[in-house]
């Protein structure tokens, strides 16, 4: 027999904007199943301990142009004071070393543990969002690409996209690989 005590929901979504940028929205919600007494307030069953949102506005190079945090439900009245710190993420590029650089700007007592943890799945969502946009653009393109292709960013990032993988051969055919990349 099991009894549900706590639910954490993490949802990340990527949106194309009319100005050519993308918004990556992350949300973390912690719900108490049975209700609980917190030091600063009491929660009824199903109420949120945390309902936190972070929006990153990025360009096609994964550069963050704007970051904004929203803290709907928090464990303490003081938690909301961390929201402004997330604006410091502007100017960072999502890629290798992103999480460490982000923690240097908003980690520890500067920010919110839960929002800072959310940056990991938001980074992945940002990449998937741009992949979706590129697939759409490719489908809309009427002329097939005959020139060599640059190395796709996923090559070499996981087992499926290792250099000798059949999946890599599909997305980056040997005959289409740029000479400098070989």
N, C-alpha and C positions, 0 to 999 in steps of 0.2 A: 504494500500500500504506500502511496506517495501523496503528499499534500503540498500543493503549490504555495510557496511563500513569496516569491519575487520573480518579476519578469523584467528583463532589459530588452528593449527594442532599439535596434540601430538601423536606420534607413538612410540611404544616400541616393540622391537623384541628380542627374545632369540635364541642364536645360540650354538649348541654343537661344541666343538673344538676337534681336533684329540688328544690333550694331556690330555683329560678327564675333562678339565675345561669348563666353559660356558662363553660366552660374552653376556651381556645384553646391548643392544643399545637403547638409548632414543634420540628422536629428537623433538624439538619444533620449529615450524615455525609460525611467525606472518606475515600475508600478508595484505597489504593495498589495498582495492578494487578500490579506486578512485585515488590513488596517494596522496602524502602528502609532505608538507615541514617539515622536521625535523630540529632541531637547527643546526645539523652538516652536513646535506646533504638533498637532495630532492629525493623522490622516485616516480617512475612512477606507474601507476595502475598495480596491481598484483605483485609488487616487495616486497621482504621480508624486514621487519624491523628487524626481528631476524631470523636467521637460525642457530640453536645451536644443538650440538650433544654431548652426554656423553656416554662413553663405560665403563662398569664395568666388569671386569673379575673375576668370582667367582668359588668356588669349590662346592662340593656337600653338604657342611655344611653351604652354603650361606655366606661364608667368602670372603670378597673382597680382591683379590690379587693385582689388578691394577685398577686404575681409570684414565681416560684420557678425557679431554674436548676439543671440537673443536668449534670454534666460527667463522662461515662463514660470516654471516651478523649480524651486531650489530648496536645499536642505536647511539653509540658514538665511536670515535677512541680509547677511553680508556677501553672499555668493555673487550677487548681481554686479558688485564692484569689479569683477574680473572681466566683464564683457568688453570693455573698451580696449583692453590689451590686445585683442585679436586683430585690431587694425594694423598692428605692427607686422603682420604677415605679408602685407603689400610689399612687393619687390622680390619676394622669394619665388624660386622656380621649383615646381613639383618635379622631382626626379631623384637621382642618387643623392643621398645626404639630406633630403628634404626634412625628414622627421627630426633629425638632430638639430638642423638649423632652426626649425620651428620651435623646438623645445628651448633653445637658447633665447628665443624672443618671448615665448608665452608659457614656458614650463614652470614648475614649482609654484612658489607663492605669487608669481606674476599673474597666472591664469587659473583656469579651472581644470582639474585633473580629467574630468569626463570629456570636455570639449577638446582638450589636447589629444586624448586617446582617439577621438573621432577623426583626427587628421589623417591617420593611416588609411582607413577605408575611403575617406574622401579623395585621397590621392589616387587610389585605384579607380574610383568612380570618374575622376577627371580624365584619366587615360582612356577608359572605356567610352566616355562621352565623345572625346575627340576621334576615336576610332569609328564611332557611329557616324559622326559628321563626315569623315573622310570616305566612308563607304557610300554614303548618300551622294557626295560630290562625284565620286567615281561612276556611280550608276547614271547620274545626270550627264556626264561627259559623253559626247557623241564620238569622239575620236579615240581609238584604242592607242595605248601608250606603246610606242615602238622603241623608245630610247631606254638605256639601262635604268634600272630602278635603284634608288638609294636603299640602303639596308633598313628594313622596317625596325622600329624601336623595340619590338617584342623579341627579336632574334637574340638568343643568348640569355634570356631572362628566366627560363624555366625548362623542365624536361621536354615538354612538348615542342618548344621552339629552340632547341639546341641546333647548332649548325648542321648536323647530319640527320636531322629529323625529317620524316616525310611531310610533316605539317609545314616546316620551313620551306621545303621544296615547292609546296603549293603556293604559299604567299610570296615567295621570293625565288622564282625559278632560276636555275643555274644560267640559262641563256639570257636572262634579264638582269643579272647582277652587275653592278657597276664594277669596272676593272679595279678601281682603287679599293673596293671593299673586299676583293677576293683574297 
